[in-house]
Structures are given as structure tokens and as C-alpha cells.
Amino acid sequence: MTDVTFCQNAYLCAEGASALVIVTEWDAFRALDLSRTKDALSEPIIVDLRNIYSPSDMRKRGFRYFSVGRQ
């Protein structure tokens, strides 16, 4: 594959990214250190396509959080 970067973990993947898009329910993404994730991102934006996290909790933590099928 070309133009694909593989990372050892989610934090390296998030490093400098404009947003983190969660498309899996893997335990690694269910148990993210959200402070570390926020620090890694260039903007605190998470798009959660699996509805893993609570929208109100994510807002309290300072994320712009978008999930599917919820308000």
C-alpha cells in the first residue's frame, strides 16, 4: 500500500491529527487515556462512529465530540 501510515498505538496515530475518528469497538479504543489523546491531537475533535463514549462526558473533558444517531 502507498500513502498509508501504520502506527504502534492510537496515541501515535492521533499525534498532530486534526481529529480522531473511531470506527471500531476494539478494547484499545474503549480504554483510551483521554487526556493523553487530547494532548496528542492538534484539535480536540473526536468522531465516534461506534458510540463508545458519553457525549456529555466528552464535552466536559473539552472535546468537540460527534457520534452517530445520538444528540
PDB file with one MODEL, atoms N, CA, C and O in Angstrom:
MODEL        1
ATOM      1  N   MET A   1       0.834  -1.185   0.000  1.00  0.00           N
ATOM      2  CA  MET A   1       0.000   0.000   0.000  1.00  0.00           C
ATOM      3  C   MET A   1       0.875   1.244   0.000  1.00  0.00           C
ATOM      4  O   MET A   1       1.947   1.274   0.604  1.00  0.00           O
ATOM      5  N   THR A   2       0.400   2.247  -0.679  1.00  0.00           N
ATOM      6  CA  THR A   2       1.103   3.529  -0.665  1.00  0.00           C
ATOM      7  C   THR A   2       0.241   4.565   0.033  1.00  0.00           C
ATOM      8  O   THR A   2      -0.979   4.419   0.117  1.00  0.00           O
ATOM      9  N   ASP A   3       0.871   5.593   0.522  1.00  0.00           N
ATOM     10  CA  ASP A   3       0.174   6.685   1.210  1.00  0.00           C
ATOM     11  C   ASP A   3      -0.606   6.233   2.438  1.00  0.00           C
ATOM     12  O   ASP A   3      -1.619   6.839   2.788  1.00  0.00           O
ATOM     13  N   VAL A   4      -0.146   5.179   3.088  1.00  0.00           N
ATOM     14  CA  VAL A   4      -0.759   4.687   4.315  1.00  0.00           C
ATOM     15  C   VAL A   4       0.319   4.656   5.389  1.00  0.00           C
ATOM     16  O   VAL A   4       1.429   4.179   5.154  1.00  0.00           O
ATOM     17  N   THR A   5      -0.013   5.163   6.553  1.00  0.00           N
ATOM     18  CA  THR A   5       0.921   5.129   7.670  1.00  0.00           C
ATOM     19  C   THR A   5       0.336   4.251   8.765  1.00  0.00           C
ATOM     20  O   THR A   5      -0.788   4.477   9.213  1.00  0.00           O
ATOM     21  N   PHE A   6       1.088   3.259   9.192  1.00  0.00           N
ATOM     22  CA  PHE A   6       0.679   2.390  10.285  1.00  0.00           C
ATOM     23  C   PHE A   6       1.403   2.834  11.544  1.00  0.00           C
ATOM     24  O   PHE A   6       2.586   3.171  11.500  1.00  0.00           O
ATOM     25  N   CYS A   7       0.689   2.835  12.675  1.00  0.00           N
ATOM     26  CA  CYS A   7       1.268   3.272  13.948  1.00  0.00           C
ATOM     27  C   CYS A   7       1.172   2.147  14.962  1.00  0.00           C
ATOM     28  O   CYS A   7       0.343   1.246  14.836  1.00  0.00           O
ATOM     29  N   GLN A   8       2.028   2.213  15.967  1.00  0.00           N
ATOM     30  CA  GLN A   8       2.079   1.188  17.006  1.00  0.00           C
ATOM     31  C   GLN A   8       0.896   1.265  17.969  1.00  0.00           C
ATOM     32  O   GLN A   8       0.523   0.262  18.577  1.00  0.00           O
ATOM     33  N   ASN A   9       0.305   2.458  18.108  1.00  0.00           N
ATOM     34  CA  ASN A   9      -0.822   2.604  19.035  1.00  0.00           C
ATOM     35  C   ASN A   9      -1.681   3.805  18.645  1.00  0.00           C
ATOM     36  O   ASN A   9      -1.315   4.580  17.761  1.00  0.00           O
ATOM     37  N   ALA A  10      -2.801   3.947  19.299  1.00  0.00           N
ATOM     38  CA  ALA A  10      -3.755   5.016  18.977  1.00  0.00           C
ATOM     39  C   ALA A  10      -3.174   6.405  19.232  1.00  0.00           C
ATOM     40  O   ALA A  10      -3.518   7.351  18.523  1.00  0.00           O
ATOM     41  N   TYR A  11      -2.307   6.545  20.221  1.00  0.00           N
ATOM     42  CA  TYR A  11      -1.752   7.848  20.559  1.00  0.00           C
ATOM     43  C   TYR A  11      -0.801   8.341  19.476  1.00  0.00           C
ATOM     44  O   TYR A  11      -0.799   9.526  19.140  1.00  0.00           O
ATOM     45  N   LEU A  12       0.002   7.442  18.935  1.00  0.00           N
ATOM     46  CA  LEU A  12       0.875   7.817  17.828  1.00  0.00           C
ATOM     47  C   LEU A  12       0.051   8.164  16.595  1.00  0.00           C
ATOM     48  O   LEU A  12       0.411   9.052  15.823  1.00  0.00           O
ATOM     49  N   CYS A  13      -1.034   7.468  16.423  1.00  0.00           N
ATOM     50  CA  CYS A  13      -1.953   7.738  15.310  1.00  0.00           C
ATOM     51  C   CYS A  13      -2.557   9.139  15.456  1.00  0.00           C
ATOM     52  O   CYS A  13      -2.715   9.851  14.465  1.00  0.00           O
ATOM     53  N   ALA A  14      -2.883   9.524  16.654  1.00  0.00           N
ATOM     54  CA  ALA A  14      -3.532  10.812  16.916  1.00  0.00           C
ATOM     55  C   ALA A  14      -2.553  11.982  16.899  1.00  0.00           C
ATOM     56  O   ALA A  14      -2.973  13.132  16.767  1.00  0.00           O
ATOM     57  N   GLU A  15      -1.275  11.712  17.030  1.00  0.00           N
ATOM     58  CA  GLU A  15      -0.262  12.766  17.154  1.00  0.00           C
ATOM     59  C   GLU A  15      -0.339  13.760  15.986  1.00  0.00           C
ATOM     60  O   GLU A  15      -0.052  13.425  14.837  1.00  0.00           O
ATOM     61  N   GLY A  16      -0.734  14.990  16.323  1.00  0.00           N
ATOM     62  CA  GLY A  16      -0.794  16.058  15.335  1.00  0.00           C
ATOM     63  C   GLY A  16      -1.999  16.007  14.405  1.00  0.00           C
ATOM     64  O   GLY A  16      -2.137  16.866  13.534  1.00  0.00           O
ATOM     65  N   ALA A  17      -2.871  15.020  14.571  1.00  0.00           N
ATOM     66  CA  ALA A  17      -4.039  14.893  13.701  1.00  0.00           C
ATOM     67  C   ALA A  17      -5.077  15.961  14.027  1.00  0.00           C
ATOM     68  O   ALA A  17      -5.171  16.423  15.164  1.00  0.00           O
ATOM     69  N   SER A  18      -5.843  16.342  13.033  1.00  0.00           N
ATOM     70  CA  SER A  18      -6.905  17.335  13.222  1.00  0.00           C
ATOM     71  C   SER A  18      -8.106  16.751  13.957  1.00  0.00           C
ATOM     72  O   SER A  18      -8.854  17.482  14.606  1.00  0.00           O
ATOM     73  N   ALA A  19      -8.294  15.436  13.857  1.00  0.00           N
ATOM     74  CA  ALA A  19      -9.409  14.767  14.526  1.00  0.00           C
ATOM     75  C   ALA A  19      -9.099  13.279  14.620  1.00  0.00           C
ATOM     76  O   ALA A  19      -8.288  12.745  13.864  1.00  0.00           O
ATOM     77  N   LEU A  20      -9.761  12.625  15.563  1.00  0.00           N
ATOM     78  CA  LEU A  20      -9.671  11.176  15.699  1.00  0.00           C
ATOM     79  C   LEU A  20     -11.038  10.604  15.361  1.00  0.00           C
ATOM     80  O   LEU A  20     -12.042  10.999  15.953  1.00  0.00           O
ATOM     81  N   VAL A  21     -11.082   9.682  14.418  1.00  0.00           N
ATOM     82  CA  VAL A  21     -12.326   9.038  14.023  1.00  0.00           C
ATOM     83  C   VAL A  21     -12.266   7.590  14.502  1.00  0.00           C
ATOM     84  O   VAL A  21     -11.394   6.823  14.094  1.00  0.00           O
ATOM     85  N   ILE A  22     -13.200   7.232  15.367  1.00  0.00           N
ATOM     86  CA  ILE A  22     -13.257   5.874  15.904  1.00  0.00           C
ATOM     87  C   ILE A  22     -14.244   5.070  15.068  1.00  0.00           C
ATOM     88  O   ILE A  22     -15.430   5.396  15.001  1.00  0.00           O
ATOM     89  N   VAL A  23     -13.738   4.008  14.426  1.00  0.00           N
ATOM     90  CA  VAL A  23     -14.588   3.178  13.565  1.00  0.00           C
ATOM     91  C   VAL A  23     -14.626   1.729  14.032  1.00  0.00           C
ATOM     92  O   VAL A  23     -15.149   0.860  13.334  1.00  0.00           O
ATOM     93  N   THR A  24     -14.077   1.472  15.204  1.00  0.00           N
ATOM     94  CA  THR A  24     -14.029   0.116  15.743  1.00  0.00           C
ATOM     95  C   THR A  24     -14.406   0.116  17.217  1.00  0.00           C
ATOM     96  O   THR A  24     -14.295   1.140  17.891  1.00  0.00           O
ATOM     97  N   GLU A  25     -14.846  -1.021  17.712  1.00  0.00           N
ATOM     98  CA  GLU A  25     -15.158  -1.158  19.141  1.00  0.00           C
ATOM     99  C   GLU A  25     -14.036  -1.871  19.886  1.00  0.00           C
ATOM    100  O   GLU A  25     -14.240  -2.334  21.009  1.00  0.00           O
ATOM    101  N   TRP A  26     -12.871  -1.966  19.288  1.00  0.00           N
ATOM    102  CA  TRP A  26     -11.755  -2.655  19.939  1.00  0.00           C
ATOM    103  C   TRP A  26     -11.504  -2.065  21.323  1.00  0.00           C
ATOM    104  O   TRP A  26     -11.678  -0.867  21.546  1.00  0.00           O
ATOM    105  N   ASP A  27     -11.091  -2.931  22.246  1.00  0.00           N
ATOM    106  CA  ASP A  27     -10.828  -2.504  23.618  1.00  0.00           C
ATOM    107  C   ASP A  27      -9.811  -1.370  23.694  1.00  0.00           C
ATOM    108  O   ASP A  27      -9.901  -0.519  24.579  1.00  0.00           O
ATOM    109  N   ALA A  28      -8.859  -1.349  22.792  1.00  0.00           N
ATOM    110  CA  ALA A  28      -7.842  -0.288  22.798  1.00  0.00           C
ATOM    111  C   ALA A  28      -8.476   1.092  22.654  1.00  0.00           C
ATOM    112  O   ALA A  28      -7.954   2.066  23.197  1.00  0.00           O
ATOM    113  N   PHE A  29      -9.578   1.191  21.943  1.00  0.00           N
ATOM    114  CA  PHE A  29     -10.247   2.474  21.765  1.00  0.00           C
ATOM    115  C   PHE A  29     -11.291   2.722  22.843  1.00  0.00           C
ATOM    116  O   PHE A  29     -11.661   3.871  23.082  1.00  0.00           O
ATOM    117  N   ARG A  30     -11.768   1.692  23.489  1.00  0.00           N
ATOM    118  CA  ARG A  30     -12.703   1.839  24.608  1.00  0.00           C
ATOM    119  C   ARG A  30     -11.994   2.326  25.871  1.00  0.00           C
ATOM    120  O   ARG A  30     -12.624   2.893  26.764  1.00  0.00           O
ATOM    121  N   ALA A  31     -10.691   2.103  25.938  1.00  0.00           N
ATOM    122  CA  ALA A  31      -9.939   2.422  27.157  1.00  0.00           C
ATOM    123  C   ALA A  31      -8.871   3.488  26.916  1.00  0.00           C
ATOM    124  O   ALA A  31      -7.813   3.459  27.544  1.00  0.00           O
ATOM    125  N   LEU A  32      -9.141   4.417  26.019  1.00  0.00           N
ATOM    126  CA  LEU A  32      -8.162   5.470  25.743  1.00  0.00           C
ATOM    127  C   LEU A  32      -7.933   6.339  26.971  1.00  0.00           C
ATOM    128  O   LEU A  32      -8.862   6.629  27.725  1.00  0.00           O
ATOM    129  N   ASP A  33      -6.699   6.744  27.158  1.00  0.00           N
ATOM    130  CA  ASP A  33      -6.380   7.781  28.136  1.00  0.00           C
ATOM    131  C   ASP A  33      -6.774   9.082  27.433  1.00  0.00           C
ATOM    132  O   ASP A  33      -6.038   9.578  26.580  1.00  0.00           O
ATOM    133  N   LEU A  34      -7.926   9.626  27.791  1.00  0.00           N
ATOM    134  CA  LEU A  34      -8.474  10.755  27.049  1.00  0.00           C
ATOM    135  C   LEU A  34      -7.649  12.028  27.205  1.00  0.00           C
ATOM    136  O   LEU A  34      -7.629  12.853  26.291  1.00  0.00           O
ATOM    137  N   SER A  35      -6.978  12.209  28.320  1.00  0.00           N
ATOM    138  CA  SER A  35      -6.086  13.366  28.476  1.00  0.00           C
ATOM    139  C   SER A  35      -4.909  13.255  27.512  1.00  0.00           C
ATOM    140  O   SER A  35      -4.536  14.230  26.860  1.00  0.00           O
ATOM    141  N   ARG A  36      -4.340  12.086  27.430  1.00  0.00           N
ATOM    142  CA  ARG A  36      -3.225  11.835  26.510  1.00  0.00           C
ATOM    143  C   ARG A  36      -3.679  11.996  25.055  1.00  0.00           C
ATOM    144  O   ARG A  36      -2.954  12.549  24.228  1.00  0.00           O
ATOM    145  N   THR A  37      -4.873  11.513  24.757  1.00  0.00           N
ATOM    146  CA  THR A  37      -5.425  11.644  23.407  1.00  0.00           C
ATOM    147  C   THR A  37      -5.615  13.115  23.053  1.00  0.00           C
ATOM    148  O   THR A  37      -5.237  13.551  21.965  1.00  0.00           O
ATOM    149  N   LYS A  38      -6.198  13.874  23.969  1.00  0.00           N
ATOM    150  CA  LYS A  38      -6.429  15.301  23.744  1.00  0.00           C
ATOM    151  C   LYS A  38      -5.122  16.042  23.510  1.00  0.00           C
ATOM    152  O   LYS A  38      -5.042  16.906  22.637  1.00  0.00           O
ATOM    153  N   ASP A  39      -4.098  15.707  24.287  1.00  0.00           N
ATOM    154  CA  ASP A  39      -2.786  16.338  24.123  1.00  0.00           C
ATOM    155  C   ASP A  39      -2.155  15.994  22.775  1.00  0.00           C
ATOM    156  O   ASP A  39      -1.438  16.811  22.197  1.00  0.00           O
ATOM    157  N   ALA A  40      -2.416  14.797  22.277  1.00  0.00           N
ATOM    158  CA  ALA A  40      -1.813  14.354  21.014  1.00  0.00           C
ATOM    159  C   ALA A  40      -2.448  15.038  19.803  1.00  0.00           C
ATOM    160  O   ALA A  40      -1.762  15.332  18.824  1.00  0.00           O
ATOM    161  N   LEU A  41      -3.742  15.288  19.870  1.00  0.00           N
ATOM    162  CA  LEU A  41      -4.456  15.878  18.738  1.00  0.00           C
ATOM    163  C   LEU A  41      -4.120  17.361  18.579  1.00  0.00           C
ATOM    164  O   LEU A  41      -3.882  18.055  19.568  1.00  0.00           O
ATOM    165  N   SER A  42      -4.100  17.845  17.337  1.00  0.00           N
ATOM    166  CA  SER A  42      -3.898  19.280  17.127  1.00  0.00           C
ATOM    167  C   SER A  42      -5.170  20.052  17.460  1.00  0.00           C
ATOM    168  O   SER A  42      -5.104  21.230  17.810  1.00  0.00           O
ATOM    169  N   GLU A  43      -6.320  19.403  17.355  1.00  0.00           N
ATOM    170  CA  GLU A  43      -7.622  19.955  17.754  1.00  0.00           C
ATOM    171  C   GLU A  43      -8.330  18.854  18.547  1.00  0.00           C
ATOM    172  O   GLU A  43      -8.252  17.687  18.162  1.00  0.00           O
ATOM    173  N   PRO A  44      -9.011  19.186  19.629  1.00  0.00           N
ATOM    174  CA  PRO A  44      -9.664  18.141  20.434  1.00  0.00           C
ATOM    175  C   PRO A  44     -11.000  17.684  19.838  1.00  0.00           C
ATOM    176  O   PRO A  44     -12.065  17.917  20.409  1.00  0.00           O
ATOM    177  N   ILE A  45     -10.915  17.033  18.684  1.00  0.00           N
ATOM    178  CA  ILE A  45     -12.115  16.600  17.970  1.00  0.00           C
ATOM    179  C   ILE A  45     -12.116  15.078  17.852  1.00  0.00           C
ATOM    180  O   ILE A  45     -11.151  14.479  17.377  1.00  0.00           O
ATOM    181  N   ILE A  46     -13.217  14.460  18.293  1.00  0.00           N
ATOM    182  CA  ILE A  46     -13.385  13.018  18.131  1.00  0.00           C
ATOM    183  C   ILE A  46     -14.722  12.762  17.444  1.00  0.00           C
ATOM    184  O   ILE A  46     -15.765  13.270  17.857  1.00  0.00           O
ATOM    185  N   VAL A  47     -14.659  11.961  16.387  1.00  0.00           N
ATOM    186  CA  VAL A  47     -15.851  11.488  15.697  1.00  0.00           C
ATOM    187  C   VAL A  47     -15.958  10.009  16.033  1.00  0.00           C
ATOM    188  O   VAL A  47     -15.113   9.207  15.635  1.00  0.00           O
ATOM    189  N   ASP A  48     -16.992   9.662  16.762  1.00  0.00           N
ATOM    190  CA  ASP A  48     -17.159   8.304  17.287  1.00  0.00           C
ATOM    191  C   ASP A  48     -18.286   7.602  16.534  1.00  0.00           C
ATOM    192  O   ASP A  48     -19.462   7.821  16.821  1.00  0.00           O
ATOM    193  N   LEU A  49     -17.926   6.768  15.585  1.00  0.00           N
ATOM    194  CA  LEU A  49     -18.919   6.058  14.782  1.00  0.00           C
ATOM    195  C   LEU A  49     -19.452   4.809  15.471  1.00  0.00           C
ATOM    196  O   LEU A  49     -20.335   4.141  14.934  1.00  0.00           O
ATOM    197  N   ARG A  50     -18.928   4.480  16.655  1.00  0.00           N
ATOM    198  CA  ARG A  50     -19.367   3.300  17.399  1.00  0.00           C
ATOM    199  C   ARG A  50     -20.061   3.659  18.712  1.00  0.00           C
ATOM    200  O   ARG A  50     -20.468   2.765  19.453  1.00  0.00           O
ATOM    201  N   ASN A  51     -20.202   4.958  19.014  1.00  0.00           N
ATOM    202  CA  ASN A  51     -20.870   5.432  20.242  1.00  0.00           C
ATOM    203  C   ASN A  51     -20.266   4.826  21.507  1.00  0.00           C
ATOM    204  O   ASN A  51     -20.981   4.358  22.393  1.00  0.00           O
ATOM    205  N   ILE A  52     -18.961   4.843  21.570  1.00  0.00           N
ATOM    206  CA  ILE A  52     -18.242   4.274  22.714  1.00  0.00           C
ATOM    207  C   ILE A  52     -18.334   5.192  23.941  1.00  0.00           C
ATOM    208  O   ILE A  52     -18.494   4.718  25.066  1.00  0.00           O
ATOM    209  N   TYR A  53     -18.235   6.479  23.718  1.00  0.00           N
ATOM    210  CA  TYR A  53     -18.142   7.422  24.837  1.00  0.00           C
ATOM    211  C   TYR A  53     -19.432   8.209  25.037  1.00  0.00           C
ATOM    212  O   TYR A  53     -20.270   8.302  24.140  1.00  0.00           O
ATOM    213  N   SER A  54     -19.569   8.764  26.214  1.00  0.00           N
ATOM    214  CA  SER A  54     -20.721   9.591  26.574  1.00  0.00           C
ATOM    215  C   SER A  54     -20.512  11.007  26.035  1.00  0.00           C
ATOM    216  O   SER A  54     -19.497  11.635  26.336  1.00  0.00           O
ATOM    217  N   PRO A  55     -21.453  11.514  25.248  1.00  0.00           N
ATOM    218  CA  PRO A  55     -21.299  12.871  24.720  1.00  0.00           C
ATOM    219  C   PRO A  55     -21.109  13.935  25.809  1.00  0.00           C
ATOM    220  O   PRO A  55     -20.271  14.825  25.661  1.00  0.00           O
ATOM    221  N   SER A  56     -21.871  13.851  26.891  1.00  0.00           N
ATOM    222  CA  SER A  56     -21.738  14.867  27.949  1.00  0.00           C
ATOM    223  C   SER A  56     -20.374  14.780  28.637  1.00  0.00           C
ATOM    224  O   SER A  56     -19.783  15.808  28.966  1.00  0.00           O
ATOM    225  N   ASP A  57     -19.878  13.577  28.856  1.00  0.00           N
ATOM    226  CA  ASP A  57     -18.554  13.412  29.467  1.00  0.00           C
ATOM    227  C   ASP A  57     -17.456  13.955  28.553  1.00  0.00           C
ATOM    228  O   ASP A  57     -16.517  14.605  29.012  1.00  0.00           O
ATOM    229  N   MET A  58     -17.584  13.686  27.286  1.00  0.00           N
ATOM    230  CA  MET A  58     -16.561  14.158  26.338  1.00  0.00           C
ATOM    231  C   MET A  58     -16.554  15.684  26.265  1.00  0.00           C
ATOM    232  O   MET A  58     -15.485  16.290  26.187  1.00  0.00           O
ATOM    233  N   ARG A  59     -17.720  16.307  26.288  1.00  0.00           N
ATOM    234  CA  ARG A  59     -17.780  17.769  26.298  1.00  0.00           C
ATOM    235  C   ARG A  59     -17.141  18.316  27.572  1.00  0.00           C
ATOM    236  O   ARG A  59     -16.404  19.300  27.521  1.00  0.00           O
ATOM    237  N   LYS A  60     -17.419  17.684  28.718  1.00  0.00           N
ATOM    238  CA  LYS A  60     -16.815  18.122  29.985  1.00  0.00           C
ATOM    239  C   LYS A  60     -15.294  18.038  29.937  1.00  0.00           C
ATOM    240  O   LYS A  60     -14.602  18.830  30.577  1.00  0.00           O
ATOM    241  N   ARG A  61     -14.781  17.083  29.181  1.00  0.00           N
ATOM    242  CA  ARG A  61     -13.331  16.900  29.052  1.00  0.00           C
ATOM    243  C   ARG A  61     -12.718  17.840  28.014  1.00  0.00           C
ATOM    244  O   ARG A  61     -11.507  17.831  27.795  1.00  0.00           O
ATOM    245  N   GLY A  62     -13.566  18.650  27.378  1.00  0.00           N
ATOM    246  CA  GLY A  62     -13.060  19.649  26.441  1.00  0.00           C
ATOM    247  C   GLY A  62     -12.966  19.206  24.993  1.00  0.00           C
ATOM    248  O   GLY A  62     -12.323  19.870  24.180  1.00  0.00           O
ATOM    249  N   PHE A  63     -13.599  18.092  24.662  1.00  0.00           N
ATOM    250  CA  PHE A  63     -13.597  17.620  23.273  1.00  0.00           C
ATOM    251  C   PHE A  63     -14.789  18.183  22.509  1.00  0.00           C
ATOM    252  O   PHE A  63     -15.851  18.423  23.084  1.00  0.00           O
ATOM    253  N   ARG A  64     -14.606  18.388  21.228  1.00  0.00           N
ATOM    254  CA  ARG A  64     -15.732  18.531  20.303  1.00  0.00           C
ATOM    255  C   ARG A  64     -16.004  17.103  19.874  1.00  0.00           C
ATOM    256  O   ARG A  64     -15.202  16.491  19.168  1.00  0.00           O
ATOM    257  N   TYR A  65     -17.120  16.585  20.298  1.00  0.00           N
ATOM    258  CA  TYR A  65     -17.420  15.158  20.159  1.00  0.00           C
ATOM    259  C   TYR A  65     -18.652  14.968  19.286  1.00  0.00           C
ATOM    260  O   TYR A  65     -19.699  15.574  19.513  1.00  0.00           O
ATOM    261  N   PHE A  66     -18.501  14.121  18.293  1.00  0.00           N
ATOM    262  CA  PHE A  66     -19.589  13.828  17.367  1.00  0.00           C
ATOM    263  C   PHE A  66     -19.805  12.336  17.352  1.00  0.00           C
ATOM    264  O   PHE A  66     -18.856  11.568  17.196  1.00  0.00           O
ATOM    265  N   SER A  67     -21.060  11.912  17.516  1.00  0.00           N
ATOM    266  CA  SER A  67     -21.388  10.496  17.461  1.00  0.00           C
ATOM    267  C   SER A  67     -22.562  10.307  16.506  1.00  0.00           C
ATOM    268  O   SER A  67     -23.200  11.273  16.087  1.00  0.00           O
ATOM    269  N   VAL A  68     -22.832   9.066  16.172  1.00  0.00           N
ATOM    270  CA  VAL A  68     -23.857   8.762  15.181  1.00  0.00           C
ATOM    271  C   VAL A  68     -25.165   8.380  15.871  1.00  0.00           C
ATOM    272  O   VAL A  68     -25.168   7.550  16.781  1.00  0.00           O
ATOM    273  N   GLY A  69     -26.261   8.977  15.446  1.00  0.00           N
ATOM    274  CA  GLY A  69     -27.581   8.593  15.931  1.00  0.00           C
ATOM    275  C   GLY A  69     -27.925   9.062  17.329  1.00  0.00           C
ATOM    276  O   GLY A  69     -28.927   8.629  17.897  1.00  0.00           O
ATOM    277  N   ARG A  70     -27.108   9.944  17.896  1.00  0.00           N
ATOM    278  CA  ARG A  70     -27.394  10.491  19.218  1.00  0.00           C
ATOM    279  C   ARG A  70     -27.356  12.005  19.118  1.00  0.00           C
ATOM    280  O   ARG A  70     -26.811  12.577  18.174  1.00  0.00           O
ATOM    281  N   GLN A  71     -27.954  12.639  20.124  1.00  0.00           N
ATOM    282  CA  GLN A  71     -27.934  14.104  20.145  1.00  0.00           C
ATOM    283  C   GLN A  71     -26.925  14.606  21.137  1.00  0.00           C
ATOM    284  O   GLN A  71     -26.765  15.816  21.296  1.00  0.00           O
TER     285      GLN A  71
ENDMDL
END
